[in-house]
């Protein structure tokens, strides 16, 4: 079992849960499990074509998954997957 | 939805915006939730990490700053309720880039800085369908927080 840490901005869609356990074995699987569990969250994680929203940053045990295997990054027992929003604008 | 903010916190946001001029200044707002109303407790001005030549019209907050704010908020029993940034010599209305990158639920404060002087600040929030940003009420409290 791994844990997904939900940032403040998305907790409104996870019934206030800060950490959500997951049995998924990849980052992508964990996100899908989270979206299935909280359908109201899905459109804020994924765009209309299923792509991750541009502001979604993902870290496994503090390592950016873009430096690992992206959403294919494996999750092992006890890993912590953190969702952190990218905050940008102009 | 609305954001209540003490005048001295808004003044901190304005100071940061003026210090960063002609670049955009940005930061995070920690606060409380009470139904549809949010109250600012403190503001965390941060560096603009966008590529240097474009900082006059773009901002990017480092993920480490966001993580620190999330941790600090959790430690104090608060939430990261929003984001602030400045528009040097432009109106305090969201650009397309603001909307494209907006995170749902956050309140976004945008301050116009004209010729180095902070002027108007307005509050915005992304529509749930991500189509546009809508204006929210900004209630400025004059008393001490």
Interface residues (C-beta under 8 A of the other chain):
Chain A: X7 X8 X9 X10 X11 X12 X13 X18 X43 X44 X54 X55 X57 X59 X64 X82 X84 X85 X86 X87 X88 X89 X90
Chain B: X24 X26 X28 X50 X57 X58 X59 X60 X61 X63 X66 X67 X70 X73 X74 X79 X80 X81 X83 X85 X94 X95 X97 X98 X100 X101 X102 X103 X104 X105 X106 X108 X128 X129 X130
